[in-house]
């Protein structure tokens, strides 16, 4: 049996933003825009506020 491999093998891009005093919406937009060439079929975003998560996904590029 081959050893466990936990490295990603897809052509996707994942990043995170943490900034309680920063404009995280702007940082997130630019991050998604910069990575959209990695997975042009769809995009998504997950946010957290006071322990409550919101998720938004869709087909296509970030616009």
C-alpha positions in Angstrom: 0.0 0.0 0.0 1.5 3.4 -0.9 2.1 5.9 1.9 -0.7 8.4 2.7 -0.4 11.6 0.6 -2.2 14.7 1.9 -1.0 17.1 -0.8 -3.6 18.6 -3.1 -3.5 17.3 -6.7 -6.1 19.5 -8.2 -5.6 22.8 -10.2 -7.5 24.8 -7.6 -6.6 27.8 -5.4 -7.4 28.2 -1.8 -6.6 31.2 0.5 -7.7 32.7 3.7 -8.1 36.2 5.1 -8.1 37.2 8.7 -8.3 40.9 9.7 -10.6 42.1 12.4 -9.6 45.7 11.6 -9.1 45.4 7.8 -11.3 45.6 4.8 -11.6 41.8 4.4 -14.3 42.1 1.6 -11.8 44.0 -0.6 -8.9 41.6 0.3 -11.1 38.6 -0.4 -12.3 40.0 -3.8 -8.7 40.6 -4.9 -7.6 37.1 -3.6 -10.4 35.3 -5.5 -9.7 37.4 -8.6 -6.0 36.5 -8.5 -6.8 32.8 -8.1 -9.6 32.4 -10.6 -7.3 31.2 -13.4 -6.7 28.1 -11.2 -10.3 26.8 -11.4 -12.4 28.6 -13.9 -15.5 26.4 -13.5 -16.7 27.9 -10.2 -15.9 30.1 -7.2 -16.9 30.2 -3.6 -16.6 32.1 -0.4 -17.2 31.2 3.2 -17.4 33.9 6.0 -17.7 33.7 9.8 -19.2 36.3 12.1 -19.5 35.5 15.8 -19.2 31.8 15.2 -21.9 31.7 12.5 -20.8 30.7 9.0 -22.2 31.8 5.6 -21.3 30.0 2.4 -21.8 31.2 -1.2 -20.8 29.3 -4.3 -21.5 29.6 -8.0 -20.5 28.6 -11.5 -18.2 30.8 -13.5 -15.6 33.4 -12.7 -15.4 36.0 -10.0 -16.9 39.3 -11.3 
